[in-house]
Amino acid sequence: MSAISKGSLVLVTGANGFIASHTVDQLLIAGFKVRGTVRSEDKGKWLLDHFNKKYGPGSLEIAVVPDMSVKGAFDNAVKGVSGVVHMASILTFDPDPQKVIPVVIAGIEHVLESTAAEPSVKRLVYTSSSTAATNPKPNVKFDIDENTWNEECVERAWAPGPIKEDRAWDVYGASKTQAEQALWKFVKEKKPHFVANSVLPNTNMGPIIDPDNQPASTGNWVPDTYNGGTAMDTPAPQYHVDVRDCARLHVAALIDPEIQNERVFAFTDPFNKNIIIDILQELRPDHKFNNRLENPGNDLSVILRKPRTEEILRKNFGQEKLIPLRESVEANIAHLK
């Protein structure tokens, strides 16, 4: 049984993003209709072209929400939907906390307010982040579970002193931590009529639906590394998750009646830049790589909820395991010659 009826309408905010576009795809595969929000009509054009061609006219509709920090921004977008997947966020990596954190928090609060006022909504899923649970700590072994919060990022993001570029990661992590905390505060205090869940993805890799038009965030890290770039030089070693698995976990959190008020962890295999280059070299033996790191380190954290993640995919999609790193990397460069 599904917590929301097949064929009903689901709202996906920030639908043109890397994870969001795959979530739209998985929802359409599962038999739902989708309304996606974007900040301008131009940003939604490739989505409409791609998905209405793939699944037929009317499968996807677009709603323009220019600024999620405006109160009531989502009032019209939620009308008549059965489920909401709030994926819109700020990925500018601006080091100024005032330019990022309040907007991300306002986004989830405004989605929640609009959803609470719309009786048709039965489920809401929030795209949080691995950084809401923990900061990467290379070569340090520690456990991560549903009670883990990244208070370190919050403290450093709001610390007094000059705003420098090295604060950018902490600001991003704090925005996701405080926004997810706002979700659970709302659920606890307001006791809304809908069920809420969150998904915490780590570094997403895998196929880019439209390489010519789609912003791919971490989905650009592997292609950049293949092309000799430095995008993976600064981020600390952490876990990957295939974007298709991440999208399926969002769908499961929306439709599975047994997933209620739960933090779903989307972590698969740990990686660092050199591991990625080793895989790329195996996949493309004639390609030359001169951009390895001397001491990249390793993510030694233990994801205690990983068996639960595998159980969710097995139950809802008949998938025995999460897509491994090598397969994700291969799909991530499929468009590169």
C-alpha positions as CSV (number, residue, x, y, z in Angstrom):
1,M,0.0,0.0,0.0
2,S,1.1,3.6,-0.7
3,A,0.6,6.4,1.8
4,I,-0.5,8.5,-1.2
5,S,-2.6,7.4,-4.1
6,K,-0.9,6.5,-7.4
7,G,-1.8,9.0,-10.0
8,S,-2.0,11.8,-7.5
9,L,-0.1,15.1,-7.8
10,V,3.3,15.6,-5.9
11,L,5.1,18.9,-5.5
12,V,8.9,18.9,-5.9
13,T,10.5,22.2,-5.0
14,G,13.7,23.2,-6.8
15,A,12.8,20.6,-9.4
16,N,15.7,21.5,-11.8
17,G,18.4,20.4,-9.4
18,F,20.6,17.3,-9.7
19,I,18.8,15.2,-7.0
20,A,15.4,16.8,-7.6
21,S,15.3,16.1,-11.3
22,H,16.0,12.4,-10.6
23,T,13.3,12.5,-7.9
24,V,10.9,13.8,-10.5
25,D,11.9,11.0,-12.8
26,Q,11.4,8.3,-10.1
27,L,8.0,9.8,-9.1
28,L,6.9,9.7,-12.8
29,I,8.1,6.1,-13.1
30,A,6.1,5.2,-10.0
31,G,2.9,6.6,-11.5
32,F,2.6,10.0,-10.0
33,K,2.1,13.3,-11.6
34,V,4.5,16.0,-10.6
35,R,4.4,19.8,-10.2
36,G,7.9,21.2,-9.9
37,T,8.9,24.6,-8.7
38,V,11.7,26.6,-10.2
39,R,12.9,30.2,-9.7
40,S,12.1,31.3,-13.3
41,E,10.4,29.9,-16.4
42,D,13.7,29.6,-18.2
43,K,15.0,27.2,-15.5
44,G,12.1,24.9,-16.0
45,K,12.1,24.8,-19.8
46,W,14.5,21.8,-20.1
47,L,12.5,19.9,-17.4
48,L,9.3,20.3,-19.4
49,D,11.0,19.4,-22.6
50,H,12.7,16.3,-21.2
51,F,9.9,14.8,-19.0
52,N,6.9,15.5,-21.2
53,K,8.7,14.0,-24.1
54,K,9.7,10.9,-22.0
55,Y,6.4,10.4,-20.2
56,G,3.8,12.3,-22.3
57,P,2.3,15.8,-22.2
58,G,1.0,16.8,-18.8
59,S,3.2,14.5,-16.8
60,L,5.1,17.4,-15.4
61,E,3.9,21.0,-14.7
62,I,6.0,23.9,-13.6
63,A,5.3,26.5,-10.9
64,V,7.5,29.5,-10.6
65,V,8.5,30.4,-7.1
66,P,11.1,33.2,-7.4
67,D,12.0,33.5,-3.7
68,M,11.3,30.9,-1.1
69,S,12.1,33.3,1.7
70,V,8.9,35.2,1.0
71,K,6.1,34.3,3.3
72,G,3.4,32.5,1.4
73,A,5.8,31.7,-1.5
74,F,4.4,28.1,-1.8
75,D,0.7,28.8,-1.1
76,N,-0.3,28.3,-4.7
77,A,2.2,25.6,-5.5
78,V,0.8,23.2,-2.8
79,K,-2.8,23.5,-4.0
80,G,-4.3,20.1,-4.6
81,V,-1.1,18.0,-4.1
82,S,-1.0,14.8,-2.0
83,G,2.7,15.0,-1.2
84,V,5.4,17.6,-1.0
85,V,9.2,17.0,-1.5
86,H,11.0,20.1,-0.4
87,M,14.4,20.0,-2.2
88,A,15.1,23.7,-3.0
89,S,18.0,25.1,-1.1
90,I,21.0,27.5,-1.5
91,L,24.1,26.0,-3.0
92,T,26.1,29.1,-3.5
93,F,28.6,28.2,-0.8
94,D,28.7,31.9,0.3
95,P,30.7,32.2,3.5
96,D,28.4,34.9,4.9
97,P,25.9,33.1,7.1
98,Q,23.3,35.9,6.8
99,K,23.1,35.4,3.1
100,V,22.4,31.6,3.3
101,I,21.1,30.2,6.6
102,P,18.0,32.5,7.2
103,V,16.8,31.9,3.6
104,V,17.2,28.1,3.9
105,I,15.4,28.1,7.2
106,A,12.6,30.3,5.9
107,G,12.2,28.0,2.9
108,I,11.4,25.0,5.0
109,E,9.2,27.0,7.4
110,H,7.2,28.5,4.5
111,V,6.7,25.1,2.9
112,L,5.5,23.7,6.2
113,E,3.1,26.6,6.7
114,S,1.7,26.3,3.2
115,T,1.4,22.5,3.5
116,A,-0.3,22.7,6.9
117,A,-2.9,24.9,5.3
118,E,-3.6,22.5,2.5
119,P,-5.8,19.6,3.6
120,S,-5.0,17.4,0.5
121,V,-1.4,16.9,1.6
122,K,-0.7,13.6,3.4
123,R,3.1,13.5,3.3
124,L,6.1,15.8,3.3
125,V,9.7,14.9,2.7
126,Y,12.6,17.3,3.3
127,T,15.9,17.0,1.6
128,S,18.4,17.6,4.4
129,S,22.1,16.7,4.1
130,S,24.8,14.5,5.5
131,T,26.2,17.8,6.9
132,A,23.1,18.1,9.1
133,A,24.4,15.1,11.0
134,T,28.1,15.4,10.9
135,N,31.1,17.2,9.5
136,P,33.6,15.0,7.6
137,K,36.5,14.1,9.9
138,P,39.2,12.3,7.8
139,N,40.9,9.3,9.5
140,V,38.7,9.5,12.6
141,K,36.4,6.6,13.4
142,F,33.0,7.6,14.9
143,D,29.4,6.5,14.7
144,I,26.5,8.4,12.9
145,D,22.9,7.7,13.7
146,E,19.5,9.4,13.8
147,N,20.4,11.3,16.9
148,T,23.6,12.9,15.5
149,W,23.5,16.6,14.7
150,N,26.3,18.8,13.3
151,E,26.4,21.5,16.0
152,E,30.1,22.1,15.2
153,C,29.2,23.7,11.8
154,V,26.5,25.8,13.4
155,E,28.9,27.1,16.0
156,R,31.6,27.9,13.5
157,A,29.2,29.4,10.9
158,W,27.9,31.9,13.4
159,A,31.2,32.6,15.2
160,P,32.2,36.3,15.5
161,G,35.0,37.5,13.4
162,P,35.7,38.3,9.7
163,I,33.8,36.4,7.0
164,K,36.4,34.4,5.1
165,E,36.1,31.9,2.3
166,D,37.0,29.0,4.6
167,R,33.7,29.5,6.4
168,A,31.7,28.5,3.3
169,W,31.4,24.7,4.2
170,D,30.3,25.5,7.7
171,V,27.7,27.9,6.5
172,Y,26.3,25.3,4.2
173,G,26.3,22.6,6.9
174,A,24.7,25.0,9.4
175,S,22.0,25.9,6.9
176,K,21.0,22.2,6.5
177,T,21.3,21.5,10.2
178,Q,19.2,24.4,11.4
179,A,16.6,23.9,8.6
180,E,16.1,20.2,9.5
181,Q,15.9,21.1,13.1
182,A,13.2,23.7,12.2
183,L,11.3,20.9,10.5
184,W,11.3,18.6,13.6
185,K,10.4,21.6,15.8
186,F,7.4,22.4,13.7
187,V,6.3,18.7,13.7
188,K,6.6,18.5,17.5
189,E,4.9,21.8,18.3
190,K,2.3,22.1,15.6
191,K,1.4,18.4,15.2
192,P,0.4,18.8,11.5
193,H,-2.1,16.6,9.7
194,F,0.6,15.2,7.4
195,V,3.5,12.8,8.1
196,A,7.0,14.3,7.7
197,N,10.3,12.6,6.9
198,S,13.8,13.8,6.0
199,V,16.4,12.3,3.7
200,L,20.1,13.0,4.5
201,P,22.2,12.5,1.3
202,N,25.9,12.5,1.2
203,T,27.9,13.3,-2.0
204,N,25.6,12.5,-4.9
205,M,27.2,11.0,-8.0
206,G,25.7,9.2,-11.0
207,P,24.1,10.1,-14.3
208,I,23.3,13.8,-15.2
209,I,19.9,13.8,-16.9
210,D,20.7,16.8,-19.1
211,P,24.4,17.7,-19.1
212,D,23.8,20.7,-21.4
213,N,21.3,22.4,-19.1
214,Q,21.2,20.8,-15.7
215,P,23.1,22.2,-12.6
216,A,24.6,19.1,-11.2
217,S,26.2,20.3,-7.9
218,T,28.3,17.3,-6.6
219,G,27.4,15.5,-9.8
220,N,30.0,17.7,-11.4
221,W,32.9,16.5,-9.1
222,V,33.7,13.3,-11.0
223,P,33.5,14.9,-14.5
224,D,35.7,17.8,-13.2
225,T,38.2,15.3,-11.8
226,Y,38.2,13.4,-15.2
227,N,39.0,16.7,-16.9
228,G,41.9,17.4,-14.6
229,G,40.1,19.8,-12.3
230,T,40.4,20.6,-8.6
231,A,36.7,20.5,-7.5
232,M,37.5,17.5,-5.3
233,D,40.7,18.9,-3.8
234,T,39.1,20.8,-0.9
235,P,36.1,18.8,0.3
236,A,37.2,16.3,3.0
237,P,36.8,12.5,2.1
238,Q,33.3,11.3,2.8
239,Y,30.6,8.9,1.5
240,H,29.0,8.8,-1.9
241,V,25.4,7.9,-2.8
242,D,24.2,7.3,-6.3
243,V,21.7,10.0,-7.3
244,R,19.2,7.3,-8.5
245,D,19.2,5.7,-5.0
246,C,18.9,9.1,-3.4
247,A,15.8,9.8,-5.5
248,R,14.3,6.4,-4.7
249,L,14.8,7.0,-1.0
250,H,12.9,10.3,-1.4
251,V,10.0,8.5,-3.1
252,A,10.0,5.8,-0.4
253,A,9.9,8.4,2.4
254,L,6.9,9.8,0.6
255,I,4.9,6.6,-0.1
256,D,5.9,4.0,2.5
257,P,3.3,4.0,5.4
258,E,5.9,2.6,7.8
259,I,8.3,5.5,7.4
260,Q,7.1,8.1,9.8
261,N,8.9,11.0,11.4
262,E,12.2,9.4,10.3
263,R,15.6,10.6,9.2
264,V,16.6,8.4,6.2
265,F,20.4,8.3,5.6
266,A,21.6,8.1,2.0
267,F,25.2,7.0,2.4
268,T,26.8,4.1,0.3
269,D,30.6,3.9,-0.1
270,P,33.3,6.1,1.3
271,F,35.7,7.7,-1.2
272,N,38.4,10.2,-1.7
273,K,39.8,11.9,-4.8
274,N,42.4,9.3,-5.4
275,I,39.9,6.4,-5.2
276,I,37.8,8.2,-7.8
277,I,40.9,8.6,-10.1
278,D,41.7,4.9,-9.7
279,I,38.2,4.0,-10.9
280,L,38.3,6.5,-13.7
281,Q,41.7,5.1,-14.8
282,E,40.2,1.6,-14.9
283,L,37.2,2.8,-16.9
284,R,39.2,4.9,-19.3
285,P,42.7,3.3,-19.4
286,D,44.0,5.6,-22.2
287,H,43.2,8.8,-20.3
288,K,46.0,10.6,-18.5
289,F,45.5,11.8,-14.9
290,N,48.0,14.2,-13.2
291,N,45.8,15.5,-10.5
292,R,46.1,13.0,-7.6
293,L,46.4,14.3,-4.0
294,E,49.4,13.4,-1.9
295,N,47.5,12.6,1.3
296,P,43.8,12.5,0.7
297,G,42.8,10.7,3.9
298,N,39.8,8.5,4.4
299,D,36.3,8.7,5.9
300,L,36.2,6.1,8.7
301,S,32.8,7.0,10.1
302,V,30.3,4.2,10.7
303,I,26.7,4.7,9.4
304,L,24.6,2.8,11.9
305,R,21.4,3.4,9.9
306,K,22.8,1.9,6.6
307,P,21.0,-1.4,7.1
308,R,17.7,0.5,7.4
309,T,18.4,2.4,4.2
310,E,19.0,-0.9,2.4
311,E,15.8,-2.3,3.9
312,I,13.8,0.7,2.5
313,L,15.2,0.2,-1.0
314,R,14.6,-3.6,-0.9
315,K,11.0,-3.2,0.3
316,N,9.9,-0.4,-2.0
317,F,12.0,-1.1,-5.1
318,G,13.1,-4.7,-4.9
319,Q,16.7,-3.5,-4.9
320,E,19.1,-5.7,-2.9
321,K,21.8,-3.2,-2.4
322,L,22.8,0.4,-2.9
323,I,24.5,1.2,-6.2
324,P,28.2,0.9,-5.6
325,L,30.8,3.7,-6.2
326,R,32.3,2.3,-9.4
327,E,28.9,2.1,-11.1
328,S,28.0,5.6,-10.0
329,V,31.3,6.9,-11.3
330,E,30.9,5.1,-14.6
331,A,27.4,6.6,-15.1
332,N,28.7,10.1,-14.0
333,I,31.1,10.2,-17.0
334,A,28.9,8.5,-19.6
335,H,28.3,11.8,-21.4
336,L,32.1,12.6,-21.6
337,K,34.0,11.5,-24.7
